Amino acid sequence: MSYNKKAHLQTNIEAIKIAFALDREARKATGEERAILQQYSGFGGIKCILNPTQTEKDKEYWTKSELDLFPLVADLHQSPFGQFTRKRHPSAPFP
């Protein structure tokens, strides 16, 4: 089985959204949510998450092979995870 960056990124983003929702709602995960959370595996193989995504012009900083990930990474940057990361690491290159 080959490594699919897009599927990996989508699964991680979904898991992050669930984790923040659980925290915000102060509740435990359902069985379905637990299954998604267990699939979270980090971003080590997806370096493009550090690329800027504020405007379409930011695509200039991306490799052609990862341009299809741009919308997903932009979504990640707008999520509570992206906002949390920027507060903790203000020198991070994304907006």
Phi, psi and omega in degrees: 000130182273161180280122181250102184301318183296313179296319179299313180296316179299316180296316179296319179297317179298318179296320179296316179299319178296314181300316179291324177295318179298318179294314181298320183269359178049056180220168178271157181287145172285172178300318179296318179294319178300319180298320178291317180299324180291341179275349180300133183221016177083181186240018184308321182271002184237077184293339184293350178295345178270354180285151178290151181219019184293319182225167177299330179298334179296343179298341178298334182275355186262148173284151181301325183290345181247003181301329179292346178272349183309309181298323179292319179292322176300319177299317179298317180296331179274349182285167175304328178298313180296319178294319178296315181297318180296324179291322182280329183229075186297344179274001179301138187287345180275160188300000000 
